Amino acid sequence: MCHAALAALLVIVLATLSLFVGVADVSLPAVFGGQGDDALILLVSRVPRTLAIVLTGASMAIAGLIFQMLTRNKFVEPATAGTAESAGLGLLVATLLLPGAPIFAKMLVASGFAIAGTMLFLRILRALPPEAPLLVPLVGLMLGGVIASVTTFFAYQFDLLQFLGIWTTGEFSGVMRTRYELLWLTAALALIGYLAADRFSIIGMGQNVTLTLGLNYRRVMWLGLIIVAVITAVIVVTVGAIPFLGLIVPNIVSRTLGDNLRAAVPWAAGLGAGLLLLCDIVGRLVRYPYEIPIGTVFGVLGAGVFLFLLLRRDRHAHG
């Protein structure tokens, strides 16, 4: 309980610091005194941005946890399975075919593509040898690369490359009030994932164990796929893709708590939110007053941790 309280306090401290980091100076006396535009900046920009980061970090980490249980592989997440790239392709298709559609309709299209891409990945996964777990993320990265290439080709044909770069790079500088509220849907999905955590833990033991314990394997699998795909699609549509977040956070948590998903979900949510807040603050301070996209900062961190996990697994396999 002490560790949980400390973790929650750390997230609160980082969130509070995030509110007061930026080009425009915001002070509490000015906010409460009604002086200048400090209160407006805080309510319209800083608070929505901080909430968006917390929701994205927490929900993406939980989606990664669930996805790793569904695939029974610790090196899988939406960014290494083609899910995020499929959501990006769906967003491009929705933009081309339904240019005047509301953002919620585009999110539904992106979710459908994300589910289809994830199912294709799982289909390929069944053809891979189970004794070679390192092949899984590599094949997923290749699949994501192929899907991203198709997306880039059509974006180039329709002069949408600049918009594609904005969509696919996790970036929170444009988040303002009325432009992030869709992310609350990820909080609801993450809560559903927590309530169904025991079922996903059983799925992680294999199909035979799941059926022996009386669970409907296909139904639970579909529930997990929908949660992962829709969370990924909402995040891509709203703020862009955040690579490796759903990979490194579940690995850190599972090394400490094991595969008890119900116990791991709150820790993953807190760690995901805290890491994303920290990367956002770093991105705003490194080149102040300019800003490095949070997807770039976390991508560098996540790539390093991903390589460390791969090399450590490989060293243990040959040890």
KOLKOLSE-518220 format. One record per residue (C-alpha): x, y, z negated. Coordinates in nm, 3 decimals. Layout:
(site (X; Y; Z))
...
This chain:
(site (0.000; 0.000; 0.000))
(site (0.290; 0.233; -0.076))
(site (0.443; 0.171; 0.267))
(site (0.106; 0.227; 0.437))
(site (0.059; 0.558; 0.255))
(site (0.412; 0.664; 0.352))
(site (0.349; 0.578; 0.718))
(site (0.020; 0.771; 0.719))
(site (0.192; 1.069; 0.554))
(site (0.465; 1.064; 0.820))
(site (0.206; 1.073; 1.102))
(site (0.028; 1.363; 0.929))
(site (0.357; 1.554; 0.894))
(site (0.444; 1.500; 1.261))
(site (0.092; 1.600; 1.369))
(site (0.111; 1.916; 1.160))
(site (0.452; 2.001; 1.304))
(site (0.315; 1.945; 1.654))
(site (0.054; 2.214; 1.595))
(site (0.319; 2.481; 1.542))
(site (0.575; 2.383; 1.809))
(site (0.547; 2.566; 2.139))
(site (0.625; 2.877; 2.338))
(site (0.358; 3.083; 2.164))
(site (0.425; 3.143; 1.795))
(site (0.134; 3.044; 1.571))
(site (0.133; 3.127; 1.200))
(site (-0.113; 3.019; 0.934))
(site (-0.155; 3.369; 0.784))
(site (-0.251; 3.502; 1.128))
(site (-0.492; 3.212; 1.184))
(site (-0.674; 3.259; 0.855))
(site (-0.653; 3.637; 0.877))
(site (-0.810; 3.645; 1.221))
(site (-0.517; 3.839; 1.365))
(site (-0.425; 3.812; 1.733))
(site (-0.491; 3.500; 1.938))
(site (-0.334; 3.252; 1.696))
(site (-0.664; 3.086; 1.600))
(site (-0.769; 3.064; 1.966))
(site (-0.438; 2.903; 2.069))
(site (-0.464; 2.657; 1.781))
(site (-0.823; 2.551; 1.849))
(site (-0.820; 2.554; 2.229))
(site (-0.473; 2.413; 2.297))
(site (-0.268; 2.284; 2.003))
(site (-0.533; 2.084; 1.815))
(site (-0.670; 1.911; 2.130))
(site (-0.315; 1.832; 2.242))
(site (-0.221; 1.679; 1.907))
(site (-0.544; 1.477; 1.891))
(site (-0.486; 1.354; 2.247))
(site (-0.134; 1.238; 2.158))
(site (-0.255; 1.056; 1.846))
(site (-0.542; 0.887; 2.032))
(site (-0.316; 0.788; 2.322))
(site (-0.036; 0.653; 2.103))
(site (-0.264; 0.456; 1.872))
(site (-0.491; 0.306; 2.141))
(site (-0.208; 0.219; 2.382))
(site (-0.018; 0.039; 2.105))
(site (-0.329; -0.161; 2.013))
(site (-0.390; -0.242; 2.381))
(site (-0.033; -0.373; 2.402))
(site (-0.086; -0.591; 2.096))
(site (-0.403; -0.742; 2.240))
(site (-0.246; -0.794; 2.583))
(site (0.050; -0.979; 2.433))
(site (-0.191; -1.207; 2.249))
(site (-0.391; -1.277; 2.565))
(site (-0.079; -1.361; 2.768))
(site (0.113; -1.519; 2.477))
(site (0.421; -1.322; 2.583))
(site (0.598; -1.050; 2.383))
(site (0.739; -0.879; 2.694))
(site (0.405; -0.789; 2.851))
(site (0.210; -0.464; 2.836))
(site (-0.002; -0.263; 3.085))
(site (0.311; -0.096; 3.228))
(site (0.481; -0.433; 3.294))
(site (0.176; -0.613; 3.433))
(site (0.053; -0.381; 3.708))
(site (-0.244; -0.262; 3.500))
(site (-0.138; 0.103; 3.485))
(site (-0.044; 0.106; 3.855))
(site (-0.380; -0.052; 3.945))
(site (-0.559; 0.218; 3.746))
(site (-0.359; 0.479; 3.939))
(site (-0.463; 0.320; 4.269))
(site (-0.825; 0.322; 4.154))
(site (-0.798; 0.690; 4.064))
(site (-0.660; 0.767; 4.412))
(site (-0.942; 0.572; 4.579))
(site (-1.202; 0.754; 4.367))
(site (-1.045; 1.088; 4.455))
(site (-1.052; 1.009; 4.828))
(site (-1.399; 0.854; 4.845))
(site (-1.574; 1.043; 4.564))
(site (-1.399; 1.382; 4.551))
(site (-1.689; 1.554; 4.379))
(site (-1.756; 1.280; 4.125))
(site (-1.727; 1.358; 3.752))
(site (-1.420; 1.239; 3.566))
(site (-1.621; 0.963; 3.395))
(site (-1.713; 0.811; 3.733))
(site (-1.347; 0.819; 3.841))
(site (-1.256; 0.652; 3.512))
(site (-1.502; 0.370; 3.587))
(site (-1.347; 0.315; 3.930))
(site (-0.997; 0.321; 3.780))
(site (-1.110; 0.071; 3.513))
(site (-1.242; -0.164; 3.779))
(site (-0.911; -0.153; 3.965))
(site (-0.722; -0.201; 3.637))
(site (-0.927; -0.512; 3.555))
(site (-0.870; -0.650; 3.908))
(site (-0.495; -0.585; 3.886))
(site (-0.474; -0.747; 3.545))
(site (-0.663; -1.053; 3.667))
(site (-0.424; -1.082; 3.961))
(site (-0.131; -1.067; 3.720))
(site (-0.285; -1.340; 3.501))
(site (-0.341; -1.551; 3.811))
(site (0.027; -1.517; 3.903))
(site (0.120; -1.584; 3.539))
(site (-0.040; -1.930; 3.553))
(site (0.193; -2.025; 3.838))
(site (0.509; -1.933; 3.643))
(site (0.698; -2.197; 3.441))
(site (0.613; -2.161; 3.069))
(site (0.975; -2.225; 2.969))
(site (1.086; -1.901; 3.140))
(site (0.911; -1.621; 2.948))
(site (1.150; -1.355; 3.078))
(site (1.014; -1.409; 3.429))
(site (0.675; -1.276; 3.321))
(site (0.762; -0.905; 3.271))
(site (0.992; -0.909; 3.575))
(site (0.714; -1.045; 3.797))
(site (0.477; -0.793; 3.640))
(site (0.717; -0.508; 3.719))
(site (0.744; -0.632; 4.078))
(site (0.365; -0.650; 4.109))
(site (0.336; -0.300; 3.967))
(site (0.599; -0.180; 4.214))
(site (0.404; -0.324; 4.508))
(site (0.079; -0.162; 4.390))
(site (0.257; 0.170; 4.328))
(site (0.403; 0.154; 4.680))
(site (0.057; 0.109; 4.831))
(site (-0.069; 0.401; 4.624))
(site (0.223; 0.620; 4.731))
(site (0.169; 0.533; 5.099))
(site (-0.195; 0.639; 5.099))
(site (-0.121; 0.944; 4.884))
(site (0.137; 1.048; 5.144))
(site (-0.109; 0.992; 5.429))
(site (-0.368; 1.217; 5.265))
(site (-0.120; 1.477; 5.132))
(site (-0.179; 1.386; 4.767))
(site (0.176; 1.303; 4.661))
(site (0.198; 1.603; 4.429))
(site (-0.125; 1.507; 4.257))
(site (-0.008; 1.146; 4.234))
(site (0.304; 1.260; 4.048))
(site (0.087; 1.448; 3.799))
(site (-0.147; 1.151; 3.751))
(site (0.126; 0.893; 3.697))
(site (0.350; 1.094; 3.462))
(site (0.240; 1.110; 3.100))
(site (0.209; 1.481; 3.038))
(site (0.014; 1.666; 2.769))
(site (0.087; 2.031; 2.850))
(site (-0.242; 2.062; 3.040))
(site (-0.452; 1.914; 2.761))
(site (-0.704; 2.164; 2.629))
(site (-1.047; 2.163; 2.471))
(site (-1.307; 1.997; 2.701))
(site (-1.025; 1.822; 2.893))
(site (-0.932; 1.541; 2.655))
(site (-1.260; 1.424; 2.499))
(site (-1.271; 1.112; 2.717))
(site (-0.985; 0.980; 2.503))
(site (-1.226; 0.929; 2.214))
(site (-1.352; 0.631; 2.416))
(site (-1.012; 0.470; 2.360))
(site (-1.061; 0.511; 1.984))
(site (-1.393; 0.324; 2.008))
(site (-1.233; 0.047; 2.213))
(site (-0.941; 0.024; 1.971))
(site (-1.193; -0.015; 1.686))
(site (-1.365; -0.298; 1.876))
(site (-1.024; -0.458; 1.922))
(site (-0.963; -0.436; 1.547))
(site (-1.300; -0.592; 1.467))
(site (-1.226; -0.878; 1.709))
(site (-0.863; -0.912; 1.596))
(site (-0.909; -1.257; 1.443))
(site (-1.051; -1.389; 1.772))
(site (-0.755; -1.253; 1.965))
(site (-0.517; -1.409; 1.713))
(site (-0.680; -1.747; 1.776))
(site (-0.658; -1.693; 2.155))
(site (-0.285; -1.645; 2.105))
(site (-0.264; -2.006; 1.983))
(site (-0.378; -2.140; 2.319))
(site (-0.698; -2.245; 2.492))
(site (-0.718; -2.589; 2.329))
(site (-0.697; -2.446; 1.976))
(site (-0.952; -2.177; 2.065))
(site (-1.204; -2.434; 2.191))
(site (-1.137; -2.663; 1.892))
(site (-1.223; -2.379; 1.654))
(site (-1.553; -2.320; 1.834))
(site (-1.473; -1.994; 2.014))
(site (-1.576; -1.920; 2.371))
(site (-1.232; -1.881; 2.529))
(site (-1.351; -1.714; 2.849))
(site (-1.572; -1.463; 2.665))
(site (-1.298; -1.357; 2.424))
(site (-1.049; -1.331; 2.711))
(site (-1.284; -1.107; 2.907))
(site (-1.341; -0.887; 2.602))
(site (-0.967; -0.841; 2.562))
(site (-0.915; -0.770; 2.933))
(site (-1.188; -0.506; 2.935))
(site (-1.046; -0.335; 2.625))
(site (-0.692; -0.328; 2.768))
(site (-0.798; -0.221; 3.119))
(site (-1.038; 0.054; 3.013))
(site (-0.796; 0.199; 2.756))
(site (-0.525; 0.206; 3.023))
(site (-0.756; 0.361; 3.282))
(site (-0.882; 0.632; 3.047))
(site (-0.526; 0.728; 2.951))
(site (-0.407; 0.734; 3.315))
(site (-0.705; 0.945; 3.422))
(site (-0.672; 1.188; 3.131))
(site (-0.299; 1.232; 3.061))
(site (-0.109; 0.994; 3.293))
(site (0.083; 0.673; 3.228))
(site (0.306; 0.629; 2.922))
(site (0.556; 0.351; 3.006))
(site (0.670; 0.093; 2.750))
(site (0.459; 0.228; 2.462))
(site (0.245; -0.086; 2.456))
(site (0.559; -0.299; 2.465))
(site (0.800; -0.170; 2.203))
(site (0.548; -0.083; 1.930))
(site (0.386; -0.432; 1.917))
(site (0.732; -0.591; 1.918))
(site (0.848; -0.379; 1.625))
(site (0.529; -0.450; 1.430))
(site (0.521; -0.824; 1.507))
(site (0.881; -0.866; 1.393))
(site (0.773; -0.731; 1.054))
(site (0.419; -0.868; 1.012))
(site (0.416; -1.170; 1.241))
(site (0.118; -1.252; 1.464))
(site (-0.157; -1.159; 1.218))
(site (-0.333; -0.918; 1.452))
(site (-0.575; -0.779; 1.194))
(site (-0.286; -0.675; 0.969))
(site (-0.078; -0.551; 1.265))
(site (-0.338; -0.325; 1.431))
(site (-0.332; -0.038; 1.172))
(site (0.050; -0.041; 1.166))
(site (0.069; -0.044; 1.545))
(site (-0.175; 0.247; 1.566))
(site (0.026; 0.453; 1.316))
(site (0.362; 0.370; 1.473))
(site (0.235; 0.437; 1.825))
(site (0.090; 0.774; 1.726))
(site (0.402; 0.868; 1.527))
(site (0.648; 0.777; 1.804))
(site (0.447; 0.963; 2.067))
(site (0.423; 1.272; 1.845))
(site (0.799; 1.260; 1.786))
(site (0.874; 1.226; 2.159))
(site (0.638; 1.514; 2.237))
(site (0.811; 1.740; 1.984))
(site (1.153; 1.642; 2.124))
(site (1.031; 1.709; 2.479))
(site (0.917; 2.057; 2.380))
(site (1.238; 2.148; 2.197))
(site (1.520; 2.003; 2.412))
(site (1.480; 2.261; 2.691))
(site (1.285; 2.525; 2.503))
(site (1.090; 2.723; 2.625))
(site (1.051; 2.467; 2.907))
(site (0.901; 2.125; 2.845))
(site (1.003; 1.771; 2.940))
(site (0.700; 1.545; 3.006))
(site (0.637; 1.306; 2.722))
(site (0.621; 1.015; 2.968))
(site (0.982; 1.088; 3.069))
(site (1.106; 1.110; 2.710))
(site (0.930; 0.791; 2.603))
(site (1.026; 0.618; 2.927))
(site (1.396; 0.669; 2.848))
(site (1.348; 0.546; 2.491))
(site (1.125; 0.256; 2.595))
(site (1.355; 0.140; 2.876))
(site (1.647; 0.120; 2.634))
(site (1.447; -0.077; 2.377))
(site (1.305; -0.303; 2.651))
(site (1.655; -0.390; 2.775))
(site (1.767; -0.453; 2.416))
(site (1.478; -0.694; 2.361))
(site (1.547; -0.876; 2.687))
(site (1.920; -0.910; 2.619))
(site (1.863; -1.017; 2.259))
(site (1.613; -1.283; 2.371))
(site (1.854; -1.404; 2.637))
(site (2.142; -1.419; 2.385))
(site (1.929; -1.622; 2.144))
(site (1.827; -1.857; 2.427))
(site (2.192; -1.935; 2.505))
(site (2.311; -1.932; 2.144))
